């Protein structure tokens, strides 16, 4: 699903945040996998990406904040990841990526989708619960 762009003053297009908690964003994930395993795998996935820098990680809150640098110079994009247990004891992962560039050309959405796809692969095909 492609997110819509708004317009900044002066008619310049601005990137919209990509949020798995939003009806317009990609779907978050629910896994039948222990919280600790999902959390640890997220940390591995983040560490494996060359232009991603961990800003904050709090396992008790289930919150990870990452600064993602693109190929063009400028302020890095903010990626926020929430990991929590849902009402059924399953592990839920939601993400929000906000671009600070005039146009991100879909980079934020690609980051979110790529991270979720990689998490799906590493946790195993049967671990994802479909709603």
WOZI-V405857 format. One line per field, one symbol per residue. psi: psi as a letter, one per 20 degrees, with the letter a starting at -180 (. if undefined). A space follows every 10 residues. Layout:
psi: ???
//
This chain:
psi: ppqqqrprqj jpqqpqqpoi iqhirrqaqp qlqqghgggh hghggghiph jpppgqpohh ikpppqpopa hqqapqqppp ppprpaijjq pppqqpppqj rgpikjgghg gggggggggg ghiqhihppp .
//
